[in-house]
């Protein structure tokens, strides 16, 4: 396979297939693109598919700014609980869910919505405990539970049902385990449950409607990579931006502040994801160089007109 220049920079909106880890996808993109600086914007379990933002080159430094929420469509089976909270785990309990109605499911969901919902991650997860991955400890027989933590759940609603199978749309914040939601729902209903399938339809502004299949990228990144690369504005449309000339670009590259007025800044776009309105950014902006490529993130000084470079991408 021919190699391409390793200076590629931008975002890819990848539709991750079932069976691969997020790390597997990053490794393949790295190999196909020739860009060793590659990262992803939010882990998806191997059994899940859907939106996985990938950043190349200096854009990896922007991954931390991709906004919430994340949106999932979750397939759940009532009546069977597992130790991993999904279909890959060992069965820990069975209960006939024949008496569970869709109305009962809907009534059980409101307590799972809120700004700080307490959730216990599965033992079979990539979280670290005592310097080791929790799933490694669990596979070695360690049954110690992970501590609960607060997660943001914007909404959880039923999409369809053919009991004991139900499908939910989950709109949530970072760090949420939909597997834990499935397990906890089964516990509340008194019948047990586990996650049987998961699709991430949105990761902030990245949507599955425009995601590219991994198989297409295998050849696409070697033949016409610019067709698939997205600029920073695709990940941060709710940020204001500014186009700089040569003089002001030089100041930014030297780490010097700029005076920017409202007239200098392009206003941010309205961003709403599945009913969640993302507030516009007021203290950070994207600076583009004369070529139109992302040059830097600028941060405003204490609400004034002076903006200082926070992250600079001179090679883009």
Backbone bond lengths (Angstrom), bond angles and torsions (degrees), N, CA, C in turn:
res aa  C-N    CA-C-N  psi(-1)  N-CA   C-N-CA  omega(-1)  CA-C   N-CA-C  phi
1 X - - - 1.470 - - 1.526 109.05 -
2 X 1.331 118.41 130.65 1.457 120.08 -178.28 1.522 111.57 -67.54
3 X 1.312 116.83 147.22 1.451 122.05 177.66 1.524 110.07 -94.10
4 X 1.334 116.12 145.18 1.457 119.94 177.81 1.524 108.00 -111.04
5 X 1.312 115.55 172.63 1.457 119.94 -178.08 1.529 109.87 -61.08
6 X 1.317 115.91 141.82 1.459 120.62 -177.32 1.521 112.27 -89.98
7 X 1.334 117.66 17.70 1.462 121.15 -179.68 1.526 112.00 -96.71
8 X 1.322 118.14 9.10 1.460 120.60 179.99 1.522 110.36 -59.37
9 X 1.329 115.87 136.80 1.456 121.62 179.75 1.518 108.70 -141.02
10 X 1.320 116.33 134.95 1.453 120.42 179.34 1.515 110.71 151.58
11 X 1.330 114.74 -171.83 1.460 122.07 177.57 1.524 109.87 -110.60
12 X 1.323 115.29 148.77 1.457 122.89 169.66 1.525 107.82 -119.37
13 X 1.309 116.38 136.53 1.463 121.40 174.18 1.527 106.89 -100.67
14 X 1.331 115.94 97.60 1.459 121.78 -171.52 1.527 110.28 -99.66
15 X 1.320 116.28 137.70 1.462 122.53 171.70 1.528 106.91 -93.58
16 X 1.337 115.96 96.20 1.464 120.47 -177.38 1.520 110.97 -67.88
17 X 1.334 118.05 132.10 1.460 119.78 177.82 1.527 111.64 -83.64
18 X 1.311 116.34 160.65 1.463 121.68 173.07 1.527 108.85 -64.88
19 X 1.322 116.20 143.09 1.456 120.81 175.31 1.510 114.97 104.03
20 X 1.326 117.85 -14.04 1.459 121.80 179.03 1.525 109.79 -113.03
21 X 1.319 116.44 144.68 1.457 119.77 170.88 1.522 108.97 -79.16
22 X 1.319 116.03 164.30 1.468 119.87 175.50 1.519 110.25 -61.96
23 X 1.333 116.40 -35.78 1.470 120.60 177.43 1.528 110.69 -64.22
24 X 1.340 117.14 -38.09 1.472 120.28 176.87 1.531 110.72 -58.61
25 X 1.327 115.58 -43.24 1.469 120.18 -178.94 1.521 110.12 -64.75
26 X 1.318 116.92 -44.78 1.466 120.69 178.68 1.526 110.09 -59.38
27 X 1.323 117.11 -43.15 1.469 120.86 -178.80 1.525 111.01 -62.45
28 X 1.316 117.33 -39.34 1.468 119.95 -179.80 1.528 111.11 -70.19
29 X 1.326 116.38 -42.90 1.463 119.66 177.65 1.525 110.19 -61.50
30 X 1.312 116.22 -41.15 1.468 120.45 178.61 1.528 110.47 -60.08
31 X 1.314 116.40 -43.59 1.471 120.32 -178.80 1.520 111.73 -68.77
32 X 1.324 116.85 -43.98 1.461 119.97 -177.42 1.527 112.33 -70.84
33 X 1.319 116.90 -34.67 1.471 120.20 -175.83 1.519 112.56 -87.25
34 X 1.327 117.09 -23.11 1.452 119.99 -173.73 1.509 113.66 77.29
35 X 1.339 117.20 4.16 1.459 122.37 -179.20 1.528 108.32 -97.19
36 X 1.340 116.08 110.63 1.464 119.28 -175.36 1.524 112.46 -73.78
37 X 1.330 117.25 -23.74 1.468 120.24 179.02 1.532 108.14 -89.35
38 X 1.318 114.97 94.77 1.461 121.52 -175.24 1.521 109.02 -139.00
39 X 1.333 117.40 138.37 1.464 120.97 179.22 1.511 110.49 -150.89
40 X 1.334 115.84 169.02 1.466 119.80 -179.09 1.524 110.72 -118.51
41 X 1.319 115.34 163.53 1.460 121.38 -174.36 1.508 114.52 -106.65
42 X 1.333 118.56 37.15 1.467 119.80 176.92 1.509 111.61 139.32
43 X 1.325 116.62 115.77 1.462 122.13 -174.17 1.522 111.97 -63.25
44 X 1.339 114.98 138.01 1.465 123.13 169.12 1.521 107.97 -117.13
45 X 1.329 117.11 133.30 1.461 120.37 176.65 1.523 110.46 -59.76
46 X 1.343 117.57 154.35 1.475 120.03 178.33 1.526 113.03 -55.96
47 X 1.341 118.05 -33.25 1.462 120.81 -177.18 1.529 112.44 -79.37
48 X 1.331 117.20 -6.40 1.461 121.31 -179.68 1.518 110.70 -100.70
49 X 1.317 116.04 156.04 1.460 121.18 173.19 1.524 109.08 -131.41
50 X 1.326 114.66 170.01 1.454 118.80 176.96 1.512 112.87 124.87
51 X 1.327 115.49 -158.50 1.463 123.54 -168.93 1.529 111.54 -64.92
52 X 1.337 114.68 125.19 1.467 121.62 174.24 1.523 107.63 -136.90
53 X 1.338 118.01 98.29 1.467 119.37 177.22 1.530 110.64 -66.02
54 X 1.321 115.72 133.20 1.453 122.36 177.53 1.524 108.24 -119.47
55 X 1.326 116.48 133.39 1.463 121.04 177.78 1.515 109.75 -110.70
56 X 1.336 116.19 140.34 1.457 122.91 179.06 1.522 110.10 -116.47
57 X 1.344 115.03 142.30 1.455 119.90 175.59 1.514 112.17 64.80
58 X 1.337 117.74 -143.15 1.469 120.79 -177.13 1.520 113.57 -63.92
59 X 1.345 117.21 -15.26 1.462 119.38 179.45 1.520 112.41 -66.26
60 X 1.346 117.73 -14.90 1.461 119.13 174.99 1.526 110.83 -60.08
61 X 1.323 117.28 -24.09 1.470 121.22 179.77 1.531 111.92 -76.56
62 X 1.328 116.44 -5.33 1.458 120.62 178.09 1.522 112.50 -100.19
63 X 1.330 117.70 -8.59 1.467 120.67 -175.16 1.529 111.66 -58.59
64 X 1.331 117.13 -35.76 1.462 120.10 -177.25 1.528 112.75 -65.69
65 X 1.328 117.07 -16.67 1.459 120.23 -176.11 1.535 113.30 -95.38
66 X 1.343 118.83 -6.66 1.458 119.89 179.00 1.528 108.36 -59.10
67 X 1.317 118.07 125.74 1.469 119.60 -171.92 1.525 112.99 -80.28
68 X 1.311 114.92 161.08 1.455 121.39 166.53 1.524 107.51 -72.58
69 X 1.363 117.23 167.38 1.456 127.46 2.19 1.522 112.45 -94.64
70 X 1.349 113.58 174.57 1.455 121.68 166.07 1.519 107.25 -108.10
71 X 1.328 115.77 144.49 1.465 120.26 -175.89 1.525 108.67 -125.09
72 X 1.337 115.08 132.64 1.453 121.37 -178.48 1.524 110.54 -128.50
73 X 1.324 115.63 150.29 1.457 122.08 164.95 1.515 106.35 -111.20
74 X 1.332 114.94 117.23 1.459 121.79 -170.45 1.519 110.60 -112.71
75 X 1.315 116.64 126.45 1.464 122.33 173.06 1.523 108.42 -95.82
76 X 1.323 116.35 125.48 1.460 122.74 -174.76 1.520 109.34 -126.26
77 X 1.318 115.96 138.37 1.468 122.06 175.71 1.518 108.31 -109.61
78 X 1.332 115.74 121.69 1.454 121.50 177.42 1.527 110.14 -83.88
79 X 1.317 115.94 148.84 1.458 120.64 173.79 1.507 115.33 100.82
80 X 1.340 117.73 -9.49 1.458 121.59 179.75 1.523 108.67 -135.86
81 X 1.330 116.35 121.26 1.464 121.94 176.05 1.523 109.28 -105.71
82 X 1.347 116.89 146.15 1.465 121.40 179.06 1.519 109.73 -130.50
83 X 1.340 115.52 161.83 1.470 118.85 -176.97 1.524 112.77 -73.74
84 X 1.337 117.64 -21.11 1.468 120.86 177.68 1.517 112.04 -98.04
85 X 1.322 116.96 -3.15 1.462 125.30 -178.99 1.526 112.49 70.94
86 X 1.353 117.18 8.15 1.459 120.28 176.00 1.530 109.10 -136.30
87 X 1.347 116.07 -174.56 1.461 120.54 -174.45 1.516 113.45 -73.22
88 X 1.343 117.71 -10.71 1.458 120.94 -178.69 1.527 112.46 -81.81
89 X 1.314 117.90 -15.90 1.453 120.82 -172.30 1.516 114.22 -89.45
90 X 1.335 114.66 172.40 1.464 121.75 176.36 1.528 109.39 -78.33
91 X 1.321 116.12 140.37 1.461 121.23 -179.49 1.524 109.40 -68.39
92 X 1.322 116.10 129.20 1.468 121.71 178.73 1.518 112.52 -111.06
93 X 1.317 117.78 -8.51 1.457 120.14 179.30 1.516 112.12 -174.08
94 X 1.327 115.33 146.91 1.462 121.36 175.86 1.523 108.81 -132.04
95 X 1.339 115.05 144.53 1.456 120.46 178.81 1.526 107.79 -155.32
96 X 1.314 116.72 134.93 1.460 120.63 -179.65 1.527 109.33 -67.06
97 X 1.345 118.04 116.72 1.469 120.25 -178.04 1.527 112.80 -91.54
98 X 1.332 117.63 18.50 1.465 120.03 -173.64 1.524 112.79 -57.93
99 X 1.328 117.09 -30.19 1.455 119.09 -178.29 1.518 114.63 -83.18
100 X 1.332 116.93 -3.53 1.474 120.61 -178.64 1.528 109.32 -83.74
101 X 1.323 116.15 126.95 1.464 120.94 177.92 1.526 110.17 -105.95
102 X 1.333 114.86 164.35 1.465 119.02 176.72 1.527 110.44 -62.98
103 X 1.326 116.62 -32.97 1.463 120.30 177.48 1.529 110.69 -64.12
104 X 1.333 116.38 -38.46 1.462 120.12 178.13 1.525 110.82 -65.12
105 X 1.338 116.18 -38.55 1.461 120.62 177.49 1.527 109.74 -63.12
106 X 1.343 116.31 -47.04 1.468 120.33 -178.65 1.523 111.10 -61.73
107 X 1.339 117.64 -37.95 1.459 120.96 -179.48 1.525 111.87 -70.82
108 X 1.342 116.33 -23.97 1.463 120.10 -178.58 1.520 112.81 -82.56
109 X 1.332 118.63 -13.13 1.457 121.20 -171.68 1.530 116.13 -80.99
110 X 1.362 121.51 -34.81 1.471 120.00 -175.26 1.518 115.73 -51.72
111 X 1.346 121.25 -39.90 1.472 118.85 -179.90 1.531 113.95 -64.79
112 X 1.338 116.92 -13.54 1.460 119.87 178.78 1.532 112.30 -86.87
113 X 1.321 117.43 2.23 1.466 121.80 -178.15 1.527 109.26 -110.76
114 X 1.335 115.79 133.67 1.445 119.28 177.94 1.513 112.36 162.25
115 X 1.325 116.09 173.28 1.457 122.34 -178.19 1.517 112.72 -73.78
116 X 1.332 117.58 -27.34 1.465 120.71 -177.04 1.528 109.25 -144.15
117 X 1.314 115.30 71.15 1.464 121.14 178.56 1.529 108.54 -84.42
118 X 1.322 116.54 127.86 1.457 120.30 -179.24 1.533 110.02 -77.85
119 X 1.328 114.07 130.25 1.466 120.45 -176.06 1.529 108.56 -141.42
120 X 1.340 115.31 139.47 1.455 120.21 176.88 1.535 108.80 -102.16
121 X 1.322 118.63 117.45 1.467 120.33 178.46 1.524 111.12 -63.59
122 X 1.331 117.73 152.45 1.465 120.59 177.62 1.532 110.74 -64.72
123 X 1.338 115.39 148.83 1.464 118.62 173.94 1.529 110.21 -62.08
124 X 1.330 115.66 -34.33 1.465 120.45 178.00 1.529 108.63 -86.31
125 X 1.322 115.50 74.38 1.457 122.13 179.34 1.522 108.37 -142.27
126 X 1.326 115.96 168.71 1.471 120.99 -177.20 1.515 112.92 -84.53
127 X 1.323 117.74 0.80 1.456 119.86 177.85 1.529 109.93 -62.37
128 X 1.336 115.61 149.37 1.459 119.47 -177.65 1.530 111.34 -97.67
129 X 1.330 114.11 143.35 1.461 121.87 175.10 1.520 107.24 -139.06
130 X 1.324 115.33 122.60 1.465 120.83 -176.12 1.531 111.95 55.15
131 X 1.331 115.35 37.91 1.460 120.60 176.61 1.506 115.19 79.56
132 X 1.338 118.21 3.51 1.462 121.26 -179.38 1.515 109.92 -122.88
133 X 1.339 115.39 151.81 1.456 120.18 176.31 1.527 109.14 -65.18
134 X 1.326 115.39 136.97 1.451 119.61 -177.82 1.525 111.72 -60.91
135 X 1.353 117.40 -36.54 1.468 117.82 -179.08 1.524 112.11 -67.79
136 X 1.327 117.71 -29.88 1.467 119.69 176.06 1.528 110.45 -67.29
137 X 1.328 116.52 -41.89 1.451 120.49 178.16 1.530 111.05 -65.27
138 X 1.339 116.17 -41.12 1.462 120.12 -179.60 1.529 111.37 -65.32
139 X 1.329 116.48 -40.68 1.461 119.58 179.28 1.523 111.85 -67.55
140 X 1.334 116.16 -23.87 1.464 120.24 177.78 1.526 112.16 -84.98
141 X 1.326 116.24 1.40 1.455 120.15 176.44 1.512 115.72 102.93
142 X 1.317 118.38 0.20 1.455 121.70 178.89 1.528 109.13 -74.42
143 X 1.326 117.39 119.24 1.460 121.93 -176.99 1.523 112.70 -102.24
144 X 1.314 117.35 14.33 1.467 121.04 178.58 1.527 110.58 -64.83
145 X 1.317 116.52 128.67 1.450 121.33 179.63 1.525 110.58 -77.77
146 X 1.323 116.05 146.59 1.458 120.78 173.24 1.531 109.02 -76.30
147 X 1.312 117.89 151.05 1.475 119.87 179.85 1.521 111.59 -69.71
148 X 1.309 115.50 151.42 1.460 120.83 174.97 1.531 109.52 -67.35
149 X 1.324 114.87 155.83 1.463 119.94 175.18 1.524 108.52 -148.86
150 X 1.311 115.48 158.30 1.461 120.64 -178.06 1.524 110.43 -85.21
151 X 1.329 116.13 133.13 1.463 122.03 175.40 1.521 108.89 -127.75
152 X 1.321 115.14 156.70 1.466 120.96 179.80 1.525 108.99 -96.05
153 X 1.330 116.42 121.99 1.468 122.41 178.41 1.529 108.17 -118.55
154 X 1.319 116.76 108.30 1.466 120.50 -177.48 1.528 111.55 -74.51
155 X 1.330 116.98 -42.42 1.465 120.77 178.71 1.523 109.81 -163.65
156 X 1.327 115.31 150.37 1.460 123.04 172.91 1.519 105.91 -138.51
157 X 1.329 117.04 119.47 1.456 119.47 -176.51 1.520 110.96 -139.98
158 X 1.341 116.88 145.33 1.468 119.86 177.25 1.529 110.73 -71.28
159 X 1.320 116.07 138.18 1.457 121.50 174.77 1.524 111.60 -102.82
160 X 1.326 116.49 -40.66 1.462 120.84 -179.61 1.519 108.47 -162.10
161 X 1.332 115.72 166.81 1.456 119.64 177.76 1.513 110.36 -155.50
162 X 1.294 114.86 144.71 1.463 123.98 168.37 1.519 103.32 -143.61
163 X 1.352 114.19 69.24 1.448 122.00 -170.40 1.530 112.21 -43.04
164 X 1.361 116.52 133.08 1.469 128.18 16.98 1.536 114.81 -87.41
165 X 1.335 119.12 10.44 1.458 121.72 178.21 1.525 109.26 -93.40
166 X 1.329 116.45 132.22 1.460 120.72 174.05 1.522 108.40 -133.14
167 X 1.324 115.94 153.27 1.463 121.87 175.50 1.516 107.82 -123.19
168 X 1.345 114.90 130.43 1.458 121.86 179.81 1.511 110.15 -118.79
169 X 1.338 116.53 148.80 1.456 121.34 165.60 1.528 106.88 -99.93
170 X 1.331 115.44 126.37 1.456 122.00 -177.46 1.526 108.42 -118.32
171 X 1.316 116.80 119.91 1.457 122.63 176.93 1.527 106.22 -111.42
172 X 1.330 115.91 115.24 1.462 118.62 -167.87 1.522 111.93 -145.01
173 X 1.325 114.97 174.90 1.442 122.10 177.83 1.512 112.19 -96.21
174 X 1.327 114.94 -176.27 1.456 120.94 -178.05 1.524 110.51 -66.63
175 X 1.336 115.17 147.92 1.450 120.27 175.72 1.506 115.39 84.45
176 X 1.328 117.80 0.38 1.459 121.07 179.81 1.530 110.79 -76.94
177 X 1.321 116.28 137.80 1.458 121.70 173.00 1.527 108.25 -106.67
178 X 1.332 115.91 110.55 1.461 119.59 178.70 1.529 109.77 -67.87
179 X 1.331 117.16 -27.39 1.466 120.28 173.88 1.529 110.76 -59.43
180 X 1.316 116.11 -41.88 1.466 119.76 179.13 1.519 110.92 -66.09
181 X 1.319 116.92 -37.96 1.458 120.61 175.88 1.524 110.56 -59.19
182 X 1.345 117.36 -45.82 1.465 121.24 179.32 1.524 110.87 -60.52
183 X 1.331 115.71 -45.49 1.472 120.50 179.93 1.520 110.80 -62.59
184 X 1.325 117.00 -46.07 1.460 120.57 -177.79 1.524 111.70 -67.14
185 X 1.329 116.74 -35.63 1.461 119.77 176.84 1.527 110.47 -62.67
186 X 1.336 116.42 -43.59 1.460 119.49 177.71 1.512 112.39 -62.00
187 X 1.333 116.17 -36.22 1.463 120.21 178.55 1.529 110.64 -66.66
188 X 1.337 117.30 -42.46 1.463 121.09 179.58 1.521 110.74 -64.99
189 X 1.325 116.84 -39.24 1.474 120.93 -179.41 1.522 111.73 -75.67
190 X 1.339 116.66 -14.49 1.451 120.41 177.10 1.513 115.32 81.33
191 X 1.339 116.44 13.45 1.463 119.07 -177.09 1.523 113.04 -123.47
192 X 1.337 116.99 -6.77 1.460 119.82 -174.35 1.520 111.10 76.70
193 X 1.329 116.59 156.18 1.472 121.13 179.51 1.517 109.01 -166.76
194 X 1.319 115.22 160.53 1.470 120.09 173.42 1.519 109.25 -147.58
195 X 1.323 115.08 160.48 1.460 122.23 179.18 1.520 108.94 -81.74
196 X 1.336 116.67 126.03 1.460 120.19 -179.57 1.525 112.98 -106.52
197 X 1.321 117.78 -15.01 1.461 121.04 178.43 1.513 109.94 -167.76
198 X 1.351 115.62 150.41 1.465 119.38 -176.84 1.516 110.15 -149.24
199 X 1.332 115.37 131.79 1.464 122.25 175.67 1.523 108.13 -125.87
200 X 1.328 116.92 126.39 1.459 119.73 173.04 1.517 108.04 -90.99
201 X 1.313 116.26 116.13 1.466 120.69 -176.33 1.523 112.72 -93.91
202 X 1.333 117.20 -22.50 1.463 121.25 178.64 1.521 109.85 -145.51
203 X 1.307 115.88 142.48 1.464 122.94 168.85 1.520 105.33 -131.70
204 X 1.337 116.18 93.82 1.459 119.36 -170.47 1.513 109.68 58.42
205 X 1.333 118.75 -130.10 1.470 121.37 -177.79 1.522 113.95 -76.95
206 X 1.328 118.65 -7.75 1.466 121.49 -179.59 1.526 109.06 -83.28
207 X 1.336 116.28 127.03 1.460 122.00 -175.06 1.527 110.70 -119.46
208 X 1.326 115.72 149.18 1.458 120.08 178.70 1.534 110.87 -66.91
209 X 1.325 117.19 -21.40 1.470 120.48 179.78 1.525 112.06 -62.89
210 X 1.335 116.76 -26.93 1.470 120.55 -178.59 1.530 112.24 -116.01
211 X 1.334 116.30 8.24 1.470 119.61 -179.90 1.524 110.35 -73.00
212 X 1.329 116.11 149.32 1.461 123.01 -176.91 1.529 109.19 -106.33
213 X 1.319 116.04 133.46 1.462 120.21 178.64 1.528 109.94 -64.63
214 X 1.318 114.56 145.21 1.462 120.26 -178.14 1.521 111.40 -61.41
215 X 1.322 117.02 -36.76 1.469 120.41 -179.50 1.521 111.72 -61.73
216 X 1.326 117.06 -35.39 1.463 120.42 178.54 1.522 111.16 -69.17
217 X 1.326 116.87 -35.38 1.460 120.25 -178.44 1.520 112.52 -70.21
218 X 1.314 117.65 -23.91 1.462 119.77 -179.06 1.521 110.94 -58.21
219 X 1.319 117.06 -41.71 1.462 120.05 176.87 1.525 111.40 -94.08
220 X 1.349 117.12 -32.98 1.457 120.61 -175.56 1.517 113.28 -63.46
221 X 1.325 117.66 -36.17 1.465 120.01 -177.76 1.525 112.32 -73.96
222 X 1.303 117.05 -16.55 1.470 118.95 176.82 1.523 111.55 -95.65
223 X 1.325 117.58 -23.10 1.459 120.83 -175.79 1.521 113.14 -99.14
224 X 1.330 117.28 -44.07 1.467 120.46 -176.72 1.525 109.50 -149.94
225 X 1.340 118.16 68.44 1.471 120.11 -173.79 1.521 113.79 -62.10
226 X 1.336 118.27 -32.85 1.458 119.76 -177.38 1.524 112.28 -63.82
227 X 1.294 116.95 -20.49 1.471 120.97 177.70 1.523 111.23 -64.14
228 X 1.326 116.77 -28.99 1.458 121.29 -173.62 1.524 113.51 -104.85
229 X 1.323 117.43 -17.94 1.461 120.10 -175.54 1.526 111.44 -77.99
230 X 1.322 115.87 135.30 1.458 123.29 178.65 1.526 109.26 -111.99
231 X 1.328 116.06 145.28 1.458 119.75 179.36 1.528 110.00 -83.77
232 X 1.317 115.50 176.12 1.464 121.19 -174.79 1.518 112.25 -60.28
233 X 1.322 116.91 -30.48 1.453 120.08 -179.30 1.515 113.23 -62.11
234 X 1.337 117.55 -24.66 1.460 120.73 178.18 1.516 111.22 -70.22
235 X 1.332 117.11 -31.45 1.459 121.74 179.22 1.515 112.38 -87.52
236 X 1.338 116.61 -26.08 1.469 121.29 -173.83 1.526 110.75 -130.60
237 X 1.326 117.94 54.88 1.470 119.12 -177.50 1.525 113.33 -67.26
238 X 1.337 116.94 -17.02 1.470 121.27 -178.54 1.522 111.84 -87.77
239 X 1.344 117.00 7.13 1.466 121.71 176.46 1.530 109.77 -97.94
240 X 1.324 118.64 143.79 1.466 119.90 167.92 1.527 109.46 -69.42
241 X 1.311 116.26 164.84 1.468 119.90 -179.57 1.516 109.90 -146.85
242 X 1.338 114.73 164.97 1.456 120.29 -179.50 1.522 108.42 -143.87
243 X 1.319 116.17 140.89 1.466 122.05 175.58 1.528 107.79 -101.16
244 X 1.331 116.56 123.07 1.457 121.68 -174.79 1.524 111.75 -103.19
245 X 1.328 115.17 146.25 1.451 120.63 171.17 1.519 110.63 -85.69
246 X 1.319 116.05 -177.03 1.466 120.83 -175.75 1.531 112.13 -60.32
247 X 1.330 117.58 -41.45 1.465 120.29 -175.99 1.524 111.02 -65.14
248 X 1.326 116.43 -48.54 1.465 119.03 -177.88 1.526 111.62 -73.22
249 X 1.327 117.29 -28.85 1.457 119.38 173.09 1.536 110.24 -61.15
250 X 1.330 116.14 -41.93 1.461 120.30 179.92 1.531 110.80 -61.59
251 X 1.329 117.15 -38.99 1.466 120.20 178.50 1.532 110.88 -63.61
252 X 1.320 115.96 -42.86 1.465 119.59 -180.00 1.520 110.47 -63.31
253 X 1.331 117.27 -42.84 1.462 120.63 -179.46 1.531 111.78 -64.91
254 X 1.326 116.55 -21.66 1.466 121.05 176.14 1.527 112.18 -91.85
255 X 1.347 116.82 0.80 1.451 120.81 179.89 1.499 114.65 78.94
256 X 1.344 117.18 17.05 1.464 121.46 -176.84 1.523 111.16 -91.95
257 X 1.337 117.72 149.11 1.465 120.82 -179.09 1.526 112.19 -73.54
258 X 1.341 114.58 160.03 1.465 122.03 175.22 1.519 108.96 -121.34
259 X 1.326 115.89 150.63 1.453 121.37 170.64 1.527 106.61 -97.23
260 X 1.335 115.89 117.44 1.459 121.42 -179.41 1.510 109.31 -123.34
261 X 1.309 116.60 130.72 1.454 121.60 175.51 1.524 109.26 -99.22
262 X 1.315 115.76 173.45 1.463 120.48 177.73 1.522 110.12 -58.34
263 X 1.317 117.06 -34.76 1.462 120.68 -179.04 1.531 112.01 -67.12
264 X 1.334 117.45 -24.70 1.460 120.64 179.43 1.523 112.74 -76.03
265 X 1.317 116.16 -27.82 1.460 121.24 -170.24 1.515 112.25 -93.59
266 X 1.312 115.37 135.00 1.465 120.35 168.90 1.518 107.16 -79.53
267 X 1.316 118.55 129.37 1.474 119.86 -176.25 1.526 111.06 -67.68
268 X 1.322 117.00 152.87 1.469 120.21 177.46 1.520 111.38 -70.13
269 X 1.321 115.58 158.97 1.460 121.19 176.19 1.525 109.64 -86.56
270 X 1.315 115.59 152.30 1.460 119.77 172.12 1.525 108.15 -68.72
271 X 1.338 116.09 134.14 1.457 120.79 -179.07 1.515 108.87 -130.07
272 X 1.330 115.51 116.68 1.461 122.12 176.98 1.521 107.83 -130.30
273 X 1.329 116.61 129.89 1.462 121.93 -179.47 1.522 108.74 -122.16
274 X 1.316 115.79 111.18 1.473 121.83 178.20 1.525 111.54 48.83
275 X 1.312 115.67 47.13 1.458 121.03 175.87 1.513 115.13 87.20
276 X 1.322 117.96 -5.28 1.461 121.45 178.76 1.520 108.54 -97.90
277 X 1.328 116.69 116.42 1.457 121.57 179.96 1.520 109.91 -83.84
278 X 1.338 116.24 123.39 1.462 120.88 179.06 1.529 107.53 -89.68
279 X 1.322 118.43 119.17 1.470 119.20 -178.14 1.518 111.34 -66.26
280 X 1.318 117.69 145.12 1.467 120.06 178.28 1.518 111.25 -66.66
281 X 1.311 115.33 144.15 1.466 121.27 177.92 1.527 108.79 -74.67
282 X 1.333 116.36 137.04 1.460 120.59 -177.86 1.524 113.65 -115.56
283 X 1.330 117.21 -23.17 1.458 119.86 -173.65 1.523 113.18 -105.68
284 X 1.335 118.11 -9.01 1.461 122.44 179.11 1.516 109.07 -125.77
285 X 1.317 116.48 151.24 1.457 120.12 174.18 1.524 109.66 -146.42
286 X 1.327 115.60 159.21 1.457 122.53 175.34 1.516 108.77 -93.09
287 X 1.308 116.39 131.32 1.467 121.44 175.99 1.524 108.58 -108.58
288 X 1.321 115.95 127.43 1.455 122.32 176.77 1.522 109.20 -105.51
289 X 1.335 115.71 142.45 1.444 120.31 177.55 1.516 112.01 -80.45
290 X 1.321 118.19 -179.84 1.471 121.75 -179.31 1.530 112.62 -58.91
291 X 1.336 117.52 -27.70 1.467 120.38 -179.98 1.517 112.73 -77.84
292 X 1.334 116.87 -10.37 1.457 120.50 -177.50 1.516 113.52 92.70
293 X 1.334 117.94 -1.81 1.457 121.43 178.93 1.531 109.98 -88.06
294 X 1.327 115.63 153.88 1.459 120.99 -179.65 1.524 110.49 -62.27
295 X 1.313 116.62 126.63 1.456 121.67 -178.32 1.528 112.11 -104.58
296 X 1.348 117.34 -39.83 1.465 118.59 -173.07 1.521 110.46 -167.47
297 X 1.327 113.65 163.20 1.455 122.17 162.75 1.517 106.88 -99.82
298 X 1.323 115.96 128.15 1.461 121.36 177.77 1.520 108.97 -109.07
299 X 1.326 116.07 143.29 1.455 121.89 177.99 1.519 110.08 -118.85
300 X 1.330 115.08 132.44 1.454 119.98 -177.77 1.531 110.76 -76.30
301 X 1.318 115.56 140.80 1.465 121.37 178.55 1.521 110.10 -84.61
302 X 1.313 116.62 108.35 1.471 123.19 170.01 1.529 113.19 45.22
303 X 1.334 116.58 45.99 1.451 120.62 173.43 1.507 115.68 73.13
304 X 1.341 118.16 10.25 1.454 120.04 -178.81 1.515 112.47 -95.05
305 X 1.336 116.33 -151.26 1.460 121.33 -178.04 1.526 112.44 -104.38
306 X 1.331 117.28 -0.93 1.456 121.17 -179.48 1.522 109.54 -92.11
307 X 1.334 115.19 128.06 1.462 121.37 -178.69 1.527 108.95 -121.81
308 X 1.330 116.23 127.81 1.467 121.26 -176.92 1.526 110.79 -109.46
309 X 1.334 117.12 142.69 1.469 120.09 176.38 1.531 110.43 -62.67
310 X 1.326 115.72 127.94 1.454 120.82 176.20 1.540 110.66 -103.13
311 X 1.319 116.18 -43.26 1.457 122.77 174.00 1.519 107.17 -134.84
312 X 1.324 117.83 133.71 1.452 122.44 -177.83 1.523 108.86 -120.82
313 X 1.338 115.38 137.29 1.470 121.81 -179.41 1.524 109.49 -120.97
314 X 1.307 117.37 74.89 1.464 120.00 -172.26 1.527 113.73 -67.03
315 X 1.323 117.20 -20.74 1.465 118.84 -175.57 1.509 114.58 -89.47
316 X 1.341 118.19 -2.42 1.464 119.07 -176.27 1.508 111.91 -86.20
